[in-house]
Structure formats: C-alpha cells, structure tokens
Amino acid sequence: MKAMLPTRERERGIALLVVLFVLLLSTILALEIKSSAALHMRLAKTKRDDFLMRQAMRGHLEVLKQVLLADREKNENETLDDLWMDTKYTSLQEFPEEMEETEEAEEPEPTSSEESEVTARVDDEARKFNLHNLVAESDALRAHWEEVFLRLVVLYREEYDQEYRVSRSDAEALLRNLKEWLKRPDSDQEVPRPATTDEKKILITPDELLMIEGFTRELLYDIPLPEDDRTEETGNEVPGLLRFLTLWSAGPVNLNTAEPVMVYAMFTDGDRDLAERFLEWRNQDSDETAGEGQTADDEPLRNSLKLLQDLLKVDGIDSAALLKNTLNDQTVTTKSDVFSIHLFAESPDGVARQERWVVSRNAVGFTTLLYEERNDPKAKEEEEIPGIR
C-alpha cells in the first residue's frame, strides 16, 4: 500500500493540472465571447446610429424642399431674406407652424432624432461662378468670364496673409491649365476625361479640379487658421476656392445672394468702389416688410434687385458702368432654381455623416442633379458654416 501512494499523488497532481488548464481555457473562451459580443454590440449601435441619422437627414431634406417650393410661390427673386436662408428651417427643431413666439423659438436647436442631431445649409448655386462659362460660344462673353475668373482667384484670399494669397500670374497659370483641360480631346489618355452623359459637362463636380495641374487641396478647400492668427475679420479659417464655384447654375451670377468676393469679381478693378456701394446698398433696409415669402413677418427686408436695371438705384452705377463691367442679362440674374442642400448629422458617440444634394426646382417638385456623401470638416458651433456672410 505504501508503494502506491506516490502514484496516487501524481494522479491527483495531473488531475489538478487538467482542471486548471480547463479553467484557463474556459476563462479565455469566456473573455473572447464577451469581447466578440461587445464588438457586435458596438457595430449594431453604429448601424443603428447611421440608420437614425439617414432617416433624420432625409426628413430634413424633405422639409427644406418644401420650404424652397413655398419660397418659389411667394417670391420669384432669390434674396438674402428668403425662407431657405432662415435658421428656423436649416436648424429645425419643430415645424415652423407649431413654433411659439418665444425667445427659444428665435434660437432653435438642431433637429433631434433620439440620438442624432441634424443641421443644414442651403446654397443658391447662382451666387457662384459657373465653370461652364469658360466654354461660352461667344468669344466676347468667354473673354469676360475668363477675366471674372482671374479676379475671383486673386480676390478670394486677398484679406489673408501672403502665404495664402494667389497672385495674378499664378491665377493666369491656373486658367491656362484649366482651358487646356477643357479643350483636350476625349482620346487623350494622359489625363483621363471623367465619364459624363453630356459633352458640355466639363466636370461632374468642382472637386475634380484636383485632376488639373496647379489646383491643390490648399487652394480649393478651407484651411483652419492658427488660433493666434484668428481675428473677427478673418474668422477661424481661410476660405477655399470651391466655396465660389459651381457647375449647375444657368450661368449668370445672382448679385442678390452672391458673397462679397463674387460681387467684387463681377466689377473691374477700377470699379471696385462700385461693388462696395452695391454691397452697402444690398445691406440697407428697403421700404418693404417681410411677408409669407420671406424670413420673418413685419421685419424690414434688405434691398435687392428685381430687375437688372435696379442696379441704377445704386449711387455711382449708371448705364456706362453697366456697359463697362459687362453687367447684362447674360452675366447677371436675380433668379435661380438650382440649390445645393448640405446636411450634417452627428450622434453623441461621434458618429457623423455629411451629404450634399444638388436639386433643380420646378413648378411641381425637384430633379436631383447630384447626390454625394462628403467628408468636409464641419464647423464648430461657435464658428460659421461656410456660406453666405
């Protein structure tokens, strides 16, 4: 019996090791199952957040479309006082007719869909420079738009430090490269031509300017300014050229909604003072008050053009000035039916989505010209989202 004790002790030791090994494997397996379950829970939550954001964005999109249709019925000219410019629609919390006349209603919160918030920006595409103008059939008109393009490129960062500016010679080089791109044959394999459904569509989106020599991300997109360089005049970022470019307008620029830089570009360098006078006139209150077709009832509307000849109301602008600056029905408009709707959504966990819809408005609805998901940096709450200032 004494001779068998060591064997039993060894068996007990082996059994203990087996039990410990099984416990170790069970623990590892349990941890793996727990980790896998947590991962799937996070993926499921991300999918849920994405679904909620998509639905909230689609709902906000439909509201803004109805606002654009209502604006078309009430006001045939696009202005800075139109419904689609009102923050109670772009940062929508309740339907406007349900909102009470309170201080809270004047400063609406973003749309909330349980865990996602949606804000929006609507742009009148006619306020921008249409790149198709550079292939105008008329030599005189094409030359005019080329000069406007050059002025725009020089002016859009004129107020910022030298490192951000574009010189006239650099602007001319950009224009030459752009014109060569537009005139290249379809069979040119060195620079592939984007697939289009219409030969007149030189690009699908303005972002494709990156395919052309000289057009860099630093020129086209907004650049955050270092905190030490930020002022009230400069804001928090240096604007990118894409803010001022479009492919979808009818061609003429809407001076009612155009940003100041675009207005300056429409006047020759010698008549910059006239552009300043027009902007001052545009910001002044008119004799009209807002009705259902504008932003807020009983508030004075700003001056706006209803006809091209209304430019003559601006001090210093006469028929000679219109002729000198080529301000006519081919270059200036007050109407637009093409808008881009930018939607921004974010969940509390930081899941974010950005979309842009370019839509053409008609009497009964809309035609979607472009839909795309974007990854542009979103302005912080205390910053202005790029748009009309």
Rosetta blueprint (number, residue, H / E / L):
1 M L
2 K H
3 A H
4 M H
5 L H
6 P H
7 T H
8 R H
9 E H
10 R H
11 E H
12 R H
13 G H
14 I H
15 A H
16 L H
17 L H
18 V H
19 V H
20 L H
21 F H
22 V H
23 L H
24 L H
25 L H
26 S H
27 T H
28 I H
29 L H
30 A H
31 L H
32 E H
33 I H
34 K H
35 S H
36 S H
37 A H
38 A H
39 L H
40 H H
41 M H
42 R H
43 L H
44 A H
45 K H
46 T H
47 K H
48 R H
49 D H
50 D H
51 F H
52 L H
53 M H
54 R H
55 Q H
56 A H
57 M H
58 R H
59 G H
60 H H
61 L H
62 E H
63 V H
64 L H
65 K H
66 Q H
67 V H
68 L H
69 L H
70 A H
71 D H
72 R H
73 E H
74 K H
75 N L
76 E L
77 N L
78 E L
79 T L
80 L L
81 D L
82 D E
83 L H
84 W H
85 M H
86 D L
87 T H
88 K H
89 Y H
90 T H
91 S L
92 L L
93 Q L
94 E L
95 F L
96 P H
97 E H
98 E H
99 M L
100 E L
101 E L
102 T L
103 E H
104 E H
105 A H
106 E H
107 E L
108 P L
109 E L
110 P L
111 T E
112 S E
113 S E
114 E L
115 E L
116 S E
117 E E
118 V E
119 T E
120 A E
121 R E
122 V E
123 D E
124 D E
125 E H
126 A H
127 R H
128 K L
129 F E
130 N E
131 L H
132 H H
133 N H
134 L H
135 V H
136 A L
137 E L
138 S L
139 D H
140 A H
141 L H
142 R H
143 A H
144 H H
145 W H
146 E H
147 E H
148 V H
149 F H
150 L H
151 R H
152 L H
153 V H
154 V H
155 L H
156 Y L
157 R L
158 E L
159 E L
160 Y L
161 D L
162 Q H
163 E H
164 Y H
165 R L
166 V L
167 S L
168 R H
169 S H
170 D H
171 A H
172 E H
173 A H
174 L H
175 L H
176 R H
177 N H
178 L H
179 K H
180 E H
181 W H
182 L H
183 K H
184 R L
185 P L
186 D L
187 S L
188 D L
189 Q L
190 E L
191 V L
192 P L
193 R L
194 P L
195 A L
196 T L
197 T L
198 D L
199 E L
200 K L
201 K L
202 I L
203 L L
204 I L
205 T L
206 P H
207 D H
208 E H
209 L H
210 L H
211 M H
212 I L
213 E L
214 G L
215 F L
216 T L
217 R H
218 E H
219 L H
220 L H
221 Y L
222 D L
223 I E
224 P E
225 L L
226 P L
227 E H
228 D H
229 D H
230 R L
231 T E
232 E L
233 E L
234 T L
235 G E
236 N L
237 E E
238 V E
239 P L
240 G L
241 L H
242 L H
243 R H
244 F H
245 L E
246 T E
247 L L
248 W L
249 S L
250 A L
251 G L
252 P L
253 V E
254 N E
255 L L
256 N L
257 T L
258 A L
259 E L
260 P H
261 V H
262 M H
263 V H
264 Y H
265 A H
266 M L
267 F L
268 T L
269 D H
270 G H
271 D H
272 R H
273 D H
274 L H
275 A H
276 E H
277 R H
278 F H
279 L H
280 E H
281 W H
282 R H
283 N H
284 Q L
285 D E
286 S E
287 D E
288 E E
289 T E
290 A L
291 G L
292 E L
293 G L
294 Q E
295 T L
296 A L
297 D L
298 D L
299 E L
300 P E
301 L E
302 R E
303 N L
304 S L
305 L L
306 K L
307 L L
308 L H
309 Q H
310 D H
311 L H
312 L H
313 K H
314 V L
315 D L
316 G L
317 I L
318 D L
319 S H
320 A H
321 A H
322 L H
323 L H
324 K H
325 N L
326 T L
327 L L
328 N L
329 D L
330 Q L
331 T L
332 V E
333 T E
334 T L
335 K L
336 S L
337 D L
338 V E
339 F E
340 S E
341 I E
342 H E
343 L E
344 F E
345 A E
346 E E
347 S L
348 P L
349 D L
350 G L
351 V L
352 A E
353 R E
354 Q E
355 E E
356 R E
357 W E
358 V E
359 V E
360 S E
361 R E
362 N L
363 A L
364 V L
365 G L
366 F E
367 T E
368 T E
369 L E
370 L E
371 Y E
372 E E
373 E E
374 R L
375 N L
376 D L
377 P L
378 K L
379 A L
380 K L
381 E L
382 E L
383 E L
384 E L
385 I L
386 P L
387 G L
388 I L
389 R L
